[in-house]
Amino acid sequence: MRHPPRYTGPGIAVLVALLAACDADPPEVPEQLLANPFQRQMEKPAWLDDVEAPRVTTADEVSALWRSKKRCCVSERKLLANNREFYKACYVAIGEHFDDEALVVKCLWLMTAGAEGDQRRQIRQYLVDHHFGYRGRTDNCANCAPADTVARVSRSLAHDRLGAGRAREASGIIERVLDERLEEISPWVQVELYESLARAYLEAGITEARATRLQAAYERLSALAASDEPVARRMDRLEAAYREASELPTR
């Protein structure tokens, strides 16, 4: 008489343990990490732990550290060391003071100098995604407006997209910051934005609406140039892009 084959799988105790593990609560994530999406989203560079950096606890200290070391005109090795020190200081500061928006935005804006590869784009995207409504100080800058930092980072992010052949996305990024925050952007920053927008339109294609938008902005900013020196200094590049765009047939 044949007997059924003997069961050779996991023992009852093992099965009970597996079932208990399935029912167990997942391991707790530290509260600080849950509240700080930057450290969840941004991979820590492999070199970070090998770099010594001072602690910074305010936006003013971030600015002071940035100014304390040369960012150009030195050897590549020294420049790399200076920028990595700053990146490390900001990476730690954002983790410790993620609720201080002025510090976080200042760090994100400047620490791209020490970022490598795709992290520059990731940092810019993070700032635009999480701090698009940020209003910067203007009491210490005669030609600044509250949304200038967000606008300039948006422009750099658009250049990232344009360099990757994604002109439609690039134009959308600039259009958004102009549409939603124009009144809080300095005129000279607007000139730079519209010059980049014209370049993006040249790649994406000129439509009637795009041509009309560029013309209105060009005429408005040209009128300002007579009395606004920072605007006048930047008009040549906008004019060149505008003229090139206006010569193309619309579709």
Helices and strands as residue ranges (DSSP letters): H 12-23, H 31-35, H 37-41, G 48-50, H 59-68, H 76-96, H 101-110, G 111-114, H 119-130, H 148-163, H 167-181, G 182-184, H 187-204, H 208-225, H 229-246
